[in-house]
């Protein structure tokens, strides 16, 4: 009798383990199917939650009247309009934009974010909606004209910027520093505690244009100074292709119907403080059929 009992007990444990396993499998199955696309969430909520920087002049910044404005702001506002929802903006920095997205506190990031392979491991990107070379901004009086001239000089960027690694690779003899924000980085250049800011040319051009004395600073566009470049993408959480397709189609529509050009010309184009052309930045965006 004794061994029978033991056999029964083992059998019962085995069966309950199998049932437990089945529940675990079924459980995850239902959990996965309940994970809605951000597209559905945004539509149901009636609000698009977007992360935009607040200290990158002409892209995402606070203007004199205290309003959050800029190229990235207008791009995302246009996307909300086309989704037929309201826009709610959270201010992000280079360091906070990806974590806030991963935590689900925002649905999309529009924050001069270059699409790097390393970032693809953490989030997904839209098609490129902008292109910027990466270069150097210095005081005109510095005499610095190239990456080579930056040997043993002090360069800086904001924390979380991909340009930090890239520039160190281009100029291993640089002394690199980081600051919380681009505003603080520019303050350091103005005060002379650093010799150069190294990041996207459009960010540099914006910082320069925002200075009381722009003529004292120079953004180098010559090929000896340019050490990289890349496309900006809108950031979204991993593995949500419905949402990504929708965002991509809206960006493509904006490109094709002239909205993108209107936003570019308003913030960055000829005759603005930035006074840049698409050709000078070195891009013509893809034509989407």
C-alpha positions, 0 to 999 in steps of 0.5 A: 500500500505504501509505495502505491500511495507514493506513486500517486503523490508523485503522479499528482505533483506531476499533473499539477505541475503540467497544469501549472505550466499550461496556465503559465503558457496560456497566461502569457498568451493572453498578456501578450494579446492584451498589449495594445499598439500605441496607435490604439492607446493614443486613439482611445485616449484622444491624446498623443504623449510626446517627448520634445527637448526644451533647450535645442534652439529652433528644434525644441525650446522655450521661446521668449513668451514661454511657449514650447516651440521648434521644428521637432515640436511642429513635426509632432504637432502635425502628427497629432493633428493628422491622428485627430488627437490632442498633443501633450508634450513632456520635456526631455533631454538626451539622457531622459528621452529613451527611459521615458519612452521605455517606461510608457510615459510617452508614446513617441520621441521627437528630440533631434535623436540620431538613429544609431544601431546601438539605440535600435537595441533599446527602441525602434525608429521611424524613417529618417525625417531630418539629416544633420552632419556632426561638427564643431562649434568654437569661438571664432578667435580660437583659430580651431578649424578642424578635428586635427586642431582639437588635439589636447583641447577641451570639447563637450556635449550633453549627456546621452549624446552619441557625438561624445563617442564619435568625436573621441574616436575621430580625435583620441587626444581630446579632453571630453566633458559632458553637461546636463543640457545644451544650454549649460554646454553653451554657457561653458563655451561662452565662459571659456571653460571648454574650447568647443562643442561637438554635436549635430551641426543644426543643434550648434547653429541653433545655439549660435543663433540664440546667443546675444553675440552670434558673430563671436562663434563659428559652426564649422561646415568644412570637411576637415571639421565634420566627423559624422552625420546621421538621420533623425528618427522619431523614437517609439517602443520596440516591436509595435509595427502598427504604430511605426507604420502609421507614424512613417506614413504620416511623415511621408505624407508631410514630405509629399504634400509640402508640410515638411518644407514649410516647417523647415523654412519656418525654423531653419531655412534661408532668411531665418536666424539659422539660414540653412539650406537642405543642400548645405546640410547634405541631404535630399530625403527619399521620395516615397511612392 
